[in-house]
Amino acid sequence: MSLDNYYYATKRVDFTADTLTGDTIADVAIIGGGITGVSAALHLAERGYNVALLEAQDIGWGASGRNGGQVLPGFGTSMHNIKHLTGAETAKRLWDMSVEAVDLLHAQVQRFGIPCDPVRGYLHAAIKPRHVRDLQTEQEELASFGAPVGRLLQGADLQARLPSPRYLAALEDNISGHIHPYNYTLGLARAAQAAGAKLYANAKVTKVTPGAKITLEAGGHRVTASYLLVAGGAYLNGLEKNLSGYIMPVGTYIMATEPRADVPGLIPGNEAVADLNFVLDYFRRSPDNRMLFGGRVSYSTLPPPSLGASMLARALRVFPQLKGAKVEFLWGGNVDITVNRAPHFGRLENNILFTHGFSGHGVALTGLAGKLAAEAIAGQAERFDVFTRIPHGRFPGGRAFRTPALLLATSYFRLRDML
């Protein structure tokens, strides 16, 4: 078994980041080399801005290159909750932009020829009767937003699409799908670089000094810019104190089996799948017929013990047909969740923007977030500001007690998963 990331082993995009070797001046600086950052760099460079992106590790090293690859509209919380938080009119605009995010992803893949295996098709799976009712409610909610509503599959129809003993029903979703997220991130980075943006790897920002001209210190060098986008997500590590407490890094994990001849028959339509539990299972098959299976969480961000065995056990609950399968790849990373599981956009200063808190729902939305940030920097902030209408609060307890408080709060939802 490899502890490496399957996506790294199947990298197909040739990309070499820039190296920060001295002080530099830019129109816009960006902290974070994930999808948000490279998307913003691309859209800004195409508008003629001089862009300097600073990534502490390698481009795509964080959540953008580690996630489940599931491409979804909507958010980490239900549209019912979004409507409660913002009102019906704003919720409708947010939903429409989340669908735009999925369309943007596919358009960029086609435009730049990114080899990331894009697939449309998704199944939201119900484990218990209340989940079935939740899916029926979701159908009604999506219809109220004018979204195409899929069929609720049950019985023989469900078994034909998802031959698992675990599920009672599944809701079709033809908007959503899946991709190879690391290749997608690198493909956007390559396009941004070709458009003229400078993307610096191994350039950890250690200090930000705001002002009419913002100064960033990284690796003994200074970057001076008129605007800054903070897009470090779960890996910002307290760099911006005014953002501390709004997000909580949570570890999540994925395993990949060896290639198996029976895997195509387990998801014959090649959809991505996720259940409705609070601590959910999510899975799909890879182009080389592995089962990619994600789940488990760690609120300490430390991997749970016997992780590979427990991940395989979860997969066997869903597909007993995988008996005898081997775990060939096992990896994890942190996602940035907010208290309400909705994304958090805003400004620290007039010329310092931030986006984070995608709450495990960011493969598509982060790309649009970068585009909206670029629009706002260019003076067209209306669409970015729609997201700032979502109210947010800090996790209770301060830095020392935030994780215990979160564990206590989530115990109720874990208990519900068992009922």
LINNORMO-V774122 format. One record per residue. N is the residue number from 0. PHI is phi in whole degrees, -180 to 180 (none if undefined). PSI is psi in radians with two decimals (999 if undefined). Layout:
{{N:PHI:PSI} {N:PHI:PSI}}
//
This chain:
{{0:none:2.38} {1:-99:2.44} {2:-87:0.14} {3:-82:2.86} {4:-81:2.21} {5:-56:-0.63} {6:-65:-0.64} {7:-64:-0.67} {8:-71:-0.30} {9:-119:0.53} {10:-64:2.33} {11:-130:0.09} {12:-109:2.18} {13:-85:1.93} {14:-144:2.31} {15:-124:2.11} {16:-73:2.85} {17:-79:2.85} {18:-118:2.22} {19:-81:1.93} {20:-115:-0.02} {21:-170:3.13} {22:-66:2.57} {23:-147:2.78} {24:-121:2.38} {25:-139:2.81} {26:-72:-0.76} {27:-134:2.29} {28:-106:2.57} {29:-131:2.30} {30:-102:2.03} {31:118:2.12} {32:-105:0.66} {33:-93:-2.87} {34:-61:-0.75} {35:-58:-0.87} {36:-64:-0.82} {37:-72:-0.55} {38:-65:-0.77} {39:-62:-0.74} {40:-60:-0.74} {41:-62:-0.89} {42:-69:-0.58} {43:-71:-0.76} {44:-62:-0.67} {45:-69:-0.34} {46:-88:-0.04} {47:97:0.14} {48:-81:2.57} {49:-85:2.00} {50:-117:2.37} {51:-125:1.93} {52:-99:2.33} {53:-119:2.07} {54:-119:2.28} {55:-69:-0.51} {56:-115:-2.26} {57:-100:2.73} {58:-59:2.26} {59:80:0.17} {60:-69:-0.55} {61:-84:-2.52} {62:-59:-0.53} {63:-64:-0.45} {64:-107:0.19} {65:-127:-0.17} {66:-78:-3.13} {67:-75:-0.12} {68:74:0.26} {69:-88:2.13} {70:-99:2.01} {71:-135:2.50} {72:-80:3.12} {73:78:-2.78} {74:-140:3.12} {75:-72:-0.13} {76:-122:2.90} {77:-71:2.75} {78:-67:-0.47} {79:-60:-0.75} {80:-70:-0.67} {81:-60:-0.74} {82:-63:-0.69} {83:-64:-0.66} {84:-76:-0.58} {85:-121:-0.28} {86:94:2.77} {87:-65:-0.73} {88:-66:-0.83} {89:-66:-0.69} {90:-60:-0.70} {91:-64:-0.73} {92:-64:-0.71} {93:-65:-0.74} {94:-61:-0.81} {95:-60:-0.69} {96:-71:-0.52} {97:-69:-0.58} {98:-70:-0.70} {99:-57:-0.63} {100:-61:-0.72} {101:-66:-0.77} {102:-65:-0.67} {103:-62:-0.77} {104:-56:-0.88} {105:-66:-0.61} {106:-66:-0.70} {107:-68:-0.67} {108:-59:-0.78} {109:-71:-0.75} {110:-62:-0.72} {111:-104:0.09} {112:59:0.81} {113:-82:2.12} {114:-82:1.32} {115:-122:0.30} {116:54:0.96} {117:-70:2.38} {118:-136:2.40} {119:-98:2.48} {120:130:2.31} {121:-154:2.59} {122:-129:2.18} {123:-96:2.00} {124:-104:2.43} {125:-103:2.25} {126:-95:-0.55} {127:-135:2.88} {128:-56:-0.66} {129:-67:-0.49} {130:-65:-0.68} {131:-61:-0.77} {132:-63:-0.67} {133:-62:-0.69} {134:-67:-0.65} {135:-65:-0.69} {136:-64:-0.71} {137:-62:-0.70} {138:-56:-0.81} {139:-66:-0.72} {140:-64:-0.79} {141:-65:-0.67} {142:-62:-0.61} {143:-69:-0.38} {144:-93:0.05} {145:78:0.28} {146:-81:2.61} {147:-66:2.21} {148:-103:2.17} {149:-79:3.07} {150:-81:2.61} {151:-92:1.90} {152:-87:2.30} {153:-143:2.88} {154:59:-2.35} {155:-64:-0.60} {156:-63:-0.68} {157:-68:-0.80} {158:-64:-0.51} {159:-69:-0.47} {160:-101:-0.46} {161:-149:1.45} {162:-75:1.27} {163:-129:2.47} {164:-78:-0.10} {165:-83:-0.40} {166:-110:2.51} {167:-95:-0.47} {168:-164:2.88} {169:-151:2.43} {170:-98:2.17} {171:-68:2.54} {172:-145:1.87} {173:-94:-0.01} {174:-83:-0.78} {175:-76:3.09} {176:176:-2.55} {177:-157:2.77} {178:-145:3.02} {179:-87:1.80} {180:-70:-0.54} {181:-70:-0.79} {182:-63:-0.64} {183:-63:-0.80} {184:-62:-0.81} {185:-66:-0.60} {186:-64:-0.74} {187:-65:-0.69} {188:-63:-0.75} {189:-62:-0.71} {190:-67:-0.70} {191:-64:-0.74} {192:-64:-0.73} {193:-65:-0.51} {194:-80:-0.12} {195:115:-0.07} {196:-73:2.58} {197:-99:2.11} {198:-115:1.85} {199:-98:2.14} {200:-94:2.83} {201:53:0.71} {202:-127:1.28} {203:-73:2.17} {204:-79:2.18} {205:-108:-0.26} {206:-157:2.44} {207:-124:2.17} {208:-112:1.92} {209:-73:2.94} {210:155:-3.11} {211:-57:-0.63} {212:-115:2.09} {213:-88:2.39} {214:-115:2.27} {215:-116:2.35} {216:-107:2.25} {217:-151:2.08} {218:60:0.58} {219:83:0.06} {220:-119:2.85} {221:-119:2.41} {222:-117:2.19} {223:-110:2.30} {224:-145:2.75} {225:-83:-0.48} {226:-134:2.70} {227:-137:2.35} {228:-113:2.14} {229:-97:1.99} {230:-138:0.74} {231:-84:-0.23} {232:58:-2.35} {233:-70:-0.18} {234:-108:0.33} {235:-72:-0.49} {236:55:0.76} {237:76:0.20} {238:-60:-0.75} {239:-105:1.81} {240:-61:-0.55} {241:-71:-0.21} {242:-98:-0.20} {243:-61:2.39} {244:95:-0.34} {245:-78:-0.41} {246:-128:2.73} {247:-126:2.12} {248:-70:2.25} {249:-127:2.26} {250:-78:2.42} {251:-139:2.76} {252:-139:2.65} {253:-139:2.49} {254:-125:2.72} {255:-127:2.26} {256:-76:3.06} {257:-69:2.78} {258:-59:2.36} {259:-137:2.45} {260:-68:-0.41} {261:-88:-0.19} {262:-63:-0.75} {263:-57:-0.60} {264:-74:-0.29} {265:-78:-0.51} {266:-134:1.30} {267:-62:-0.45} {268:-88:-0.02} {269:62:0.53} {270:-77:2.80} {271:-84:2.63} {272:-136:2.51} {273:-148:2.56} {274:-91:-3.10} {275:-104:0.17} {276:-67:2.75} {277:-64:-0.83} {278:-98:1.64} {279:-95:2.83} {280:-100:2.43} {281:-139:2.47} {282:-159:2.87} {283:-166:2.98} {284:-104:2.62} {285:-90:2.89} {286:-60:-0.43} {287:-99:0.41} {288:64:0.72} {289:-98:2.69} {290:-92:2.05} {291:-96:2.01} {292:-128:2.13} {293:-117:2.71} {294:166:-2.82} {295:60:2.63} {296:-140:2.74} {297:-136:2.01} {298:-80:-0.19} {299:-90:-0.16} {300:69:0.08} {301:-89:2.34} {302:-59:2.38} {303:-63:2.72} {304:-67:2.66} {305:51:0.77} {306:-62:-0.81} {307:-60:-0.76} {308:-66:-0.71} {309:-70:-0.63} {310:-65:-0.74} {311:-65:-0.66} {312:-62:-0.69} {313:-64:-0.73} {314:-63:-0.65} {315:-69:-0.49} {316:-64:-0.62} {317:-81:-0.81} {318:-128:1.55} {319:-57:-0.36} {320:-61:-0.32} {321:-84:0.14} {322:-53:2.29} {323:91:-0.06} {324:-67:2.69} {325:-114:2.52} {326:-88:1.99} {327:-99:-0.46} {328:-134:2.49} {329:-149:2.16} {330:-152:3.00} {331:-157:-3.12} {332:-178:3.12} {333:-105:2.42} {334:-110:2.71} {335:-104:1.84} {336:-100:2.62} {337:-105:2.96} {338:-59:-0.76} {339:-97:0.06} {340:65:0.33} {341:-105:2.66} {342:-68:2.61} {343:-118:1.91} {344:-114:2.62} {345:175:-2.86} {346:-131:2.39} {347:-90:-0.57} {348:-142:3.01} {349:-58:-0.53} {350:-111:0.26} {351:-126:1.94} {352:-105:2.74} {353:-142:2.64} {354:-141:2.27} {355:-165:-3.04} {356:77:0.61} {357:-74:-0.18} {358:55:0.77} {359:75:0.29} {360:-133:0.70} {361:-115:0.02} {362:-57:-0.79} {363:-86:-0.78} {364:-66:-0.53} {365:-64:-0.62} {366:-63:-0.75} {367:-68:-0.63} {368:-57:-0.75} {369:-62:-0.69} {370:-67:-0.74} {371:-66:-0.65} {372:-64:-0.69} {373:-63:-0.71} {374:-61:-0.79} {375:-64:-0.73} {376:-64:-0.57} {377:-81:0.06} {378:97:0.15} {379:-118:1.36} {380:-94:0.01} {381:-57:-0.80} {382:-73:-0.69} {383:-57:-0.74} {384:-70:-0.34} {385:-60:-0.70} {386:-69:-0.49} {387:-72:-0.16} {388:-77:-0.23} {389:-74:2.08} {390:-73:2.52} {391:-137:2.64} {392:-133:2.90} {393:-82:2.67} {394:-63:2.44} {395:-72:2.74} {396:103:-0.15} {397:69:-3.14} {398:-61:-0.73} {399:-70:-0.58} {400:-111:0.11} {401:-64:-0.80} {402:-67:-0.82} {403:-59:-0.66} {404:-65:-0.71} {405:-66:-0.72} {406:-60:-0.74} {407:-64:-0.77} {408:-66:-0.62} {409:-85:-0.19} {410:-60:-0.65} {411:-61:-0.77} {412:-71:-0.61} {413:-63:-0.71} {414:-63:-0.70} {415:-63:-0.62} {416:-59:-0.50} {417:-85:-0.24} {418:-94:999}}
//
